[in-house]
Amino acid sequence: MSFKKHSIYTMSDNKLTKHDLAYMKMAKEWSKLSYCKRKKVGALIVKDKRIISDGYNGTPSGFDNVCEDASGLTKWHVLHAEANAISKVAASTQNSDGASLYVTLSPCKECSKLIYQAGIKKVFYMEQYSDTTGLEFLKKAGVKVVQILDNNE
């Protein structure tokens, strides 16, 4: 497996397609649906220019929509946006082999394993998570990683 440096672009960069920009903006809007207070993250899985799944961070179905404990830390059972999107596509008639993931925060190491196993080939993200182990794993595994900086903020 080869280790490649990832690309970094701004929202106004002409190296990104209009679809890449639209999907990233949609992932950002999707993140606003999260009930989490500390961090709101949205994700879309796209294949053949069609959104095949979506997700945002939050508690599992049937649990109270409270993501943080009394001290403000994220509860252990909160699902990440990527995990929610991958779980949804796994339960559908779609498959994510060869798909792209658009996510507002770079994947953690646990989600990176799921992304790779799901056959996702490209990951676009906006903000970099403090632990870059997940990004390093994806790059080492041959997944194309692209950071899109929002130059409108």
N, C-alpha and C positions, 0 to 999 in steps of 0.2 A: 504494500500500500504506500502510495506517495503522499508526502506532506506538502501541501501547497498553501501559499499565502492567500488570504481572502481579499476580495475587492471591497472598496469603500466608495460609495457614490452619494451625492446629495439628491434631493427630490427634483432639482432642476437639471440634473446631468442628462445629457442626450444619449448616454450609453444604456440607459434603462428604457424599456419599452413603456408605452402608455398603459399597457396591462399591468406591468410590474408596479407602477405608481398607483394605479387604481386599486389593486389588491392590497397594497400596503396601507393605503388610506382606509380601506374597508376594515382591515384588521385593527387599525387604530380606533375606528368607530366601534367595532365589536368589543374592544377592551372596556369600553364604557359601560357595558352590560354587567360587568363583574361586581359582586357585592363586597369584594375585598377592599379594605381601606388602605393598607400599606402600599400595595402595588396592584394595578389593574393591567392585565395582559390579555391580548386577543390574538387569535390564530386562524388562518384559513389554509386549507389544503386545496390546491388547484391542479387539475390535470386536463390537458388538451383545451386550455382556456376556459374551463368550467370549474366553478367552485364545487368540490365534491364533499367537503366537510368544513365545519367551523367549530370553534371552541373559545372559551375564556376561562380564566382561573376561578375556581370556586369549589364549594363543597359538593360531595356526591349527591345524586338525586335522592330526595327524601330527607336529607339533613337540613337543619336550620342554616340559613344563608349568613352565617357568621364565620368569617375566615380567621379572625385573630382571637387570641386568648386574652385574659384580663390584663396581662402585662404588655399587650400589643404585638406579640409574636405570632406568626402564622401557625395555625394548627397543623399538626402532622398529616391529617387526612385530606387537606385541601389539594385538589387536582390542579395541575398546571394546564394552561391553555392548550399546549401541544398534546398532552396526554388526553385531554377531553376530545380534541379534534380527531386524533388517531383512534380512540375508542369508538367514536361515532362512525367513522368510516369502516371500521372493522365489523360493526353491527349492521352495516348496510349492504347493498348489492354491489357497491363500488369497491375498487381496490386502489391503493396509493402507490403502486409500483411505478416508478418514473415520475412521480408528481413533484410539485414544488410546495414548500411551506412558507407562508408569510406570517411572521410573528413579531410582535412589538418589542419583545425582550429576548435576547439571545438565549438559546436553550441551556438548561443545566445539564449536568452529566447524566442524570437518570433519564431525562427526556431525550437526550441525544442518542441513547441506546435504542429507545423506541422508534425514533425517527429513522435511524439506520435500518432496523429490523423491518420497518414498514415499507422500505424500498424507496423512500423519498430521496431524490437526487439533488435538489437545490433547496437551500434555506436562505431566505431573505429576512433580515431583522433590522430593527431601528436602534434600540438602546442595548448596550453591552452589559450583561450580567457581571457582577463582581468576580465570580469564579469562572474563568475561561476554559476550564477543563472540558466542558461539553463541546465548545467550538473546536478545540484542539482535536478531540476525538473524531468529530465529523470530518474535519479536513484530512486527518490521517486515514479515514475510511473512504476517502475519495468523493465525499459529498461537497458540491460547490457551495461556498458560503459567501454571501454578499451582505454587507451592511449598507443600509440606506439611511442617511442622515436627513432629518427633517429640518431644512433650512428656513422654514416658515416660523420657527419658534424662537 
